[in-house]
Amino acid sequence: MNKVIRHEIFTRWQNDNPNPRTELEYSTPFELLIAVLLSAQSTDVGVNKATRKLYPVANTPQAIIDLGIDKLKSYVKTIGLYNTKAENIIKTCNMLVELHNSIIPDDREALEALPGVGRKTANVVLNTAFGHPVMAVDTHIFRVGNRTKIAPGKNVLEVEKKLLKAIPKEFLVDAHHWMILHGRYVCTARKPKCGSCLIEDLCEFKEKTEIDSY
């Protein structure tokens, strides 16, 4: 896939959705961080249901510490791996209070030092909360990058690095959201909806579905 085609792909996504946003509900960087921590192997819909009840009660590091592990678990028990996630959230809140004055750091190294925060979670926070031109590669972006041939790679880090090089700079801040939404709703895992795809004529996927799946 060449630069001209990549530019056209992102131009179409931008024209269709000029201001893409995460589907996780949040109002502060801290709320975003907690939502992303909860979202691993869970749906955004499920996370939002939990945080809609949690955040009115506790939406700062100290408030969650004061809430305590048992009550925190009662709010997030509908989410997969909730025990481990709740423990990491409490540990993260303690570190935020002790090391960062309860402020989410705008720095990858500091973010990845927080319990439960890996490279993908750090990238989501850096991109969505702070506008950094980084790529958080989840299963959707990994699939889209490989299937379309925008940035094929054998693993998540390889796809991330290729995307950072391949995506035109003017699209990089929003590219994460466009690709996730495309993978979630159009370029789905089992049966991509090629007949309704904005970039069908540009995509290099060889096994395109012919029938409009919408």
Solvent accessible surface area in square Angstrom, and as a share of the most:
residue,aa,sasa,rsa
1,M,49,0.22
2,N,83,0.42
3,K,168,0.71
4,V,119,0.68
5,I,48,0.24
6,R,42,0.15
7,H,78,0.35
8,E,63,0.28
9,I,0,0.00
10,F,0,0.00
11,T,34,0.20
12,R,60,0.22
13,W,12,0.04
14,Q,63,0.28
15,N,110,0.56
16,D,97,0.50
17,N,46,0.23
18,P,82,0.51
19,N,105,0.54
20,P,1,0.01
21,R,152,0.56
22,T,28,0.16
23,E,63,0.28
24,L,14,0.07
25,E,71,0.32
26,Y,75,0.29
27,S,87,0.56
28,T,51,0.30
29,P,52,0.33
30,F,10,0.04
31,E,9,0.04
32,L,0,0.00
33,L,0,0.00
34,I,0,0.00
35,A,0,0.00
36,V,9,0.05
37,L,14,0.07
38,L,0,0.00
39,S,24,0.15
40,A,47,0.36
41,Q,164,0.73
42,S,34,0.22
43,T,92,0.53
44,D,23,0.12
45,V,97,0.56
46,G,23,0.23
47,V,0,0.00
48,N,10,0.05
49,K,123,0.52
50,A,4,0.03
51,T,2,0.01
52,R,138,0.50
53,K,145,0.61
54,L,0,0.00
55,Y,23,0.09
56,P,105,0.66
57,V,83,0.48
58,A,2,0.02
59,N,56,0.29
60,T,63,0.37
61,P,5,0.03
62,Q,80,0.36
63,A,32,0.25
64,I,0,0.00
65,I,45,0.23
66,D,105,0.54
67,L,27,0.13
68,G,24,0.23
69,I,59,0.30
70,D,110,0.57
71,K,128,0.54
72,L,0,0.00
73,K,44,0.18
74,S,60,0.39
75,Y,59,0.22
76,V,0,0.00
77,K,123,0.52
78,T,115,0.67
79,I,7,0.04
80,G,39,0.37
81,L,105,0.52
82,Y,67,0.26
83,N,70,0.36
84,T,78,0.46
85,K,13,0.06
86,A,0,0.00
87,E,77,0.35
88,N,35,0.18
89,I,0,0.00
90,I,30,0.15
91,K,112,0.48
92,T,0,0.00
93,C,0,0.00
94,N,53,0.27
95,M,50,0.22
96,L,0,0.00
97,V,48,0.27
98,E,128,0.57
99,L,116,0.58
100,H,48,0.22
101,N,127,0.65
102,S,43,0.28
103,I,118,0.60
104,I,9,0.05
105,P,15,0.10
106,D,74,0.38
107,D,69,0.36
108,R,66,0.24
109,E,144,0.65
110,A,21,0.17
111,L,0,0.00
112,E,66,0.30
113,A,64,0.50
114,L,3,0.01
115,P,30,0.19
116,G,48,0.46
117,V,9,0.05
118,G,37,0.36
119,R,96,0.35
120,K,89,0.38
121,T,14,0.08
122,A,0,0.00
123,N,1,0.00
124,V,17,0.09
125,V,0,0.00
126,L,4,0.02
127,N,5,0.03
128,T,25,0.15
129,A,30,0.24
130,F,66,0.27
131,G,36,0.35
132,H,56,0.25
133,P,74,0.46
134,V,20,0.11
135,M,0,0.00
136,A,1,0.01
137,V,4,0.02
138,D,25,0.13
139,T,102,0.59
140,H,43,0.19
141,I,0,0.00
142,F,60,0.25
143,R,42,0.15
144,V,0,0.00
145,G,0,0.00
146,N,38,0.19
147,R,36,0.13
148,T,1,0.00
149,K,78,0.33
150,I,0,0.00
151,A,2,0.01
152,P,51,0.32
153,G,11,0.11
154,K,186,0.79
155,N,80,0.41
156,V,71,0.41
157,L,77,0.38
158,E,55,0.25
159,V,0,0.00
160,E,3,0.01
161,K,109,0.46
162,K,79,0.34
163,L,0,0.00
164,L,64,0.32
165,K,181,0.77
166,A,19,0.15
167,I,5,0.02
168,P,28,0.17
169,K,181,0.77
170,E,113,0.51
171,F,7,0.03
172,L,16,0.08
173,V,65,0.37
174,D,35,0.18
175,A,0,0.00
176,H,5,0.02
177,H,14,0.06
178,W,9,0.03
179,M,0,0.00
180,I,22,0.11
181,L,37,0.19
182,H,13,0.06
183,G,0,0.00
184,R,63,0.23
185,Y,104,0.39
186,V,23,0.13
187,C,9,0.05
188,T,32,0.19
189,A,62,0.48
190,R,241,0.88
191,K,120,0.51
192,P,8,0.05
193,K,50,0.21
194,C,12,0.07
195,G,33,0.32
196,S,32,0.21
197,C,25,0.15
198,L,83,0.41
199,I,0,0.00
200,E,59,0.27
201,D,103,0.53
202,L,29,0.14
203,C,18,0.11
204,E,69,0.31
205,F,41,0.17
206,K,195,0.83
207,E,133,0.60
208,K,65,0.27
209,T,28,0.16
210,E,165,0.74
211,I,130,0.66
212,D,79,0.41
213,S,39,0.25
214,Y,155,0.59
